[in-house]
Amino acid sequence: MGRVFIVDLEGQIYSCKHCNTHLTKEQDIMSKSFQCRYGQAYLFNEVVNISTGNEEDRMLMTGLHTVTDIFCVGCGSNVGWKYVTAHDINQKYKEGKSVLELDVNWDRIRTSCPSEMITFPSTGTIFHQLVHLELSTDKADWWNLLTRMINMSPRLQVLKLIGELYYGKVRVSCKEWNQPKNVPECLETFVWNTYKEQQEEEKEVAKYILRNANRLKKANISVKWFNSDERVEMFQTLQSIVKVSNSSSCHILVE
């Protein structure tokens, strides 16, 4: 058997629930009106990091189709199916396209856009299955994207803010931040990785999360190039916030 090469995607990524292997991007959604054995499913123009099973004819809601199950190459989980042949002329647009089952696949999103401007989710979108969000803080307007994602993700359990530092690049300040309506009730883990040069503009966001999370169990803070005194000061500042919050038993680690 040859070596399996896994493709890493950029942008708003949808990944395998079981192993976090990238599968597709939001921009490849063709339709949100599909159904599967677990409930809602989406039709995608392109899906990566999958293997296919045997072709078989299935009588689906829209008629007879030849399809093949698709499996994540990272862990082998069945993540949906791919249309090979549509026997009804009105369904031909599905050929070569894939359906991913929401309940199986969409619990994890990582936003890391190559461009400076971020495309926001449409108003009214709700990520019912999203439990894990990673957001890069080196893009313009990242703080407003964070607000939207928090407001749209009622089951979010893990939030990671990931900072990157590029020499010679002009930083975009976090200003005019519209705070979320609230922090998701299920949020248990908050991770904040940043750099000394940019941590001030992100600190208010981190303080808001710690102050308003009701069930937070763990907060891991990593600020590169901090000395020991600066780490102690950061810990004391954040610890004082947690002590008077509803998550007073939260364990804070500053590295």
C-alpha positions in Angstrom: 0.0 0.0 0.0 1.3 3.5 -0.9 1.7 6.4 1.4 -1.4 8.5 2.1 -0.9 12.3 1.6 -3.3 14.4 3.5 -4.3 17.8 2.1 -4.5 20.8 4.5 -7.1 23.4 3.6 -7.3 27.1 4.5 -10.3 29.2 5.3 -13.4 28.0 7.1 -12.7 24.3 7.4 -15.0 21.4 8.1 -13.1 18.4 9.6 -13.7 14.8 10.6 -15.3 14.6 14.0 -13.1 11.7 15.0 -9.6 12.7 13.9 -9.8 16.4 12.7 -8.7 15.6 9.2 -9.7 18.4 6.8 -12.6 17.4 4.5 -13.9 20.5 2.8 -14.5 24.3 3.0 -17.6 26.4 3.5 -17.3 27.9 0.0 -17.8 24.4 -1.6 -21.3 24.1 -0.2 -23.8 23.5 -3.0 -27.0 22.8 -1.1 -28.1 22.6 2.6 -31.3 20.8 1.9 -30.1 17.1 2.1 -31.0 14.5 4.6 -29.1 11.5 5.9 -29.6 8.7 8.5 -28.6 11.2 11.3 -30.6 14.2 10.1 -29.4 17.1 8.1 -26.6 16.8 5.5 -25.0 19.2 3.0 -24.0 18.7 -0.7 -20.4 19.8 -1.5 -18.8 20.5 -4.8 -15.4 19.1 -3.6 -14.3 17.0 -0.7 -10.7 16.0 0.0 -8.9 13.4 2.2 -11.4 10.6 1.5 -11.4 7.1 0.1 -14.4 5.5 -1.6 -16.2 2.2 -1.2 -17.9 0.0 -3.8 -20.4 1.5 -6.2 -24.0 0.5 -5.6 -27.5 1.6 -6.7 -29.7 3.2 -4.1 -33.2 4.5 -4.2 -33.0 7.8 -2.5 -35.6 10.5 -1.9 -35.0 12.0 -5.3 -34.9 8.7 -7.3 -32.4 6.0 -8.3 -28.7 6.9 -8.0 -25.5 5.0 -8.3 -23.4 6.1 -5.3 -20.3 5.1 -3.3 -19.8 5.6 0.4 -16.9 7.9 1.3 -14.5 7.4 4.3 -12.0 9.7 6.0 -8.4 8.7 5.2 -7.3 9.8 8.6 -9.4 7.3 10.7 -11.6 5.4 8.2 -14.9 6.8 9.5 -17.8 6.8 7.1 -18.5 10.5 6.6 -21.1 10.4 3.8 -21.5 9.4 0.2 -20.6 10.4 -3.4 -22.9 10.5 -6.4 -21.5 8.5 -9.3 -24.5 8.4 -11.6 -27.9 10.1 -11.4 -30.5 8.1 -13.4 -33.0 11.0 -13.5 -31.9 13.8 -15.9 -33.0 16.4 -13.5 -30.6 15.1 -10.9 -27.5 15.0 -13.1 -26.0 18.1 -11.3 -25.2 15.8 -8.4 -22.8 13.6 -10.3 -19.3 13.8 -8.9 -20.5 15.7 -5.9 -20.4 14.5 -2.3 -22.8 14.6 0.7 -21.4 15.0 4.2 -23.5 14.1 7.2 -23.6 17.0 9.6 -23.8 15.0 12.8 -20.8 13.0 11.8 -18.6 15.7 10.4 -19.2 19.2 11.6 -18.1 19.6 15.1 -14.9 21.4 14.4 -13.9 24.5 12.5 -10.6 26.2 12.1 -10.4 29.7 10.5 -7.1 30.7 9.0 -7.7 32.7 5.8 -4.7 33.5 3.5 -6.2 36.9 2.6 -6.3 39.9 4.9 -10.1 40.1 4.9 -12.4 37.4 6.4 -15.6 36.3 4.9 -18.3 36.3 7.6 -20.9 33.6 8.0 -24.3 34.8 6.8 -26.7 36.3 9.2 -29.0 33.7 10.8 -26.6 30.8 10.4 -26.5 28.5 13.4 -23.7 26.0 13.9 -25.7 23.5 15.9 -23.0 20.8 15.9 -20.0 23.0 16.4 -18.1 22.1 19.6 -14.5 23.1 18.7 -13.4 26.4 17.2 -9.9 27.6 16.4 -9.5 31.2 15.2 -6.4 32.9 13.9 -5.9 36.4 15.4 -3.6 37.8 12.8 -6.3 38.7 10.3 -8.2 41.9 10.0 -11.6 41.9 11.8 -10.9 38.6 13.5 -12.5 39.9 16.7 -15.8 40.5 15.0 -15.7 37.1 13.3 -15.2 35.7 16.8 -18.3 37.5 18.0 -20.4 36.0 15.2 -19.1 32.5 15.7 -19.7 32.6 19.5 -23.2 33.9 18.9 -23.9 31.2 16.3 -22.4 28.2 18.2 -24.6 27.4 21.2 -22.9 24.0 21.8 -19.3 25.3 21.6 -17.0 23.5 24.1 -13.5 24.4 23.1 -12.3 27.8 21.9 -8.7 28.4 20.7 -7.3 31.9 19.8 -4.1 31.3 17.8 -1.7 34.2 17.2 1.0 34.3 14.6 3.8 36.8 14.2 5.2 38.0 10.9 8.1 40.4 10.9 7.6 43.5 8.8 3.8 43.0 8.8 1.6 45.8 10.1 -0.6 44.6 12.9 -4.3 45.3 12.8 -5.5 46.6 16.2 -8.5 45.1 17.9 -10.8 48.1 18.2 -14.5 48.7 18.2 -15.2 45.1 19.3 -18.8 44.3 19.6 -18.9 41.8 22.4 -21.0 38.6 22.0 -24.5 38.4 23.5 -23.1 35.8 25.9 -20.5 33.0 26.1 -21.8 29.5 25.1 -23.1 27.7 28.1 -21.2 24.5 27.2 -17.7 26.2 26.9 -15.2 24.2 29.0 -11.8 24.9 27.5 -10.2 28.2 26.5 -6.8 28.3 24.8 -5.0 31.5 24.0 -1.7 31.4 22.2 -0.1 34.7 21.3 3.1 36.8 21.2 4.3 39.5 23.6 4.1 42.1 20.9 0.4 41.5 20.2 -1.0 40.2 23.5 -2.4 43.6 24.7 -4.9 43.9 21.9 -6.2 40.3 22.5 -6.2 40.5 26.3 -9.6 42.2 26.5 -11.1 39.4 24.5 -9.5 36.8 26.8 -10.7 38.6 29.9 -14.3 38.8 28.5 -14.3 35.0 27.9 -13.0 34.3 31.4 -15.4 36.7 33.1 -18.5 35.5 31.3 -18.0 31.7 30.9 -20.2 29.8 33.3 -18.7 26.3 33.1 -15.1 26.9 32.1 -12.9 24.2 33.5 -9.5 24.9 31.9 -7.8 28.0 30.5 -4.3 27.5 28.9 -2.5 30.8 28.1 0.7 30.9 26.2 2.5 34.2 25.5 5.8 33.7 23.7 8.8 35.8 24.8 7.3 36.6 28.3 9.8 36.5 31.1 8.9 34.8 34.4 7.8 38.0 36.1 5.5 38.9 33.2 3.9 35.4 33.3 3.2 35.8 37.0 1.6 39.2 36.5 -0.5 37.7 33.6 -1.6 34.8 35.8 -2.6 37.0 38.7 -4.6 39.3 36.5 -6.5 36.5 34.9 -6.9 34.5 38.1 -8.5 37.6 39.8 -11.1 37.6 37.0 -11.9 33.9 37.3 -12.3 34.1 41.1 -15.3 36.4 40.8 -16.8 34.7 37.8 -19.2 31.7 37.6 -16.2 29.5 36.7 -14.3 30.1 39.9 -13.0 26.5 39.9 -11.4 27.0 36.5 -7.8 25.9 36.3 -5.5 28.5 34.7 -2.1 27.7 33.2 0.1 30.5 31.9 3.2 29.3 30.0 
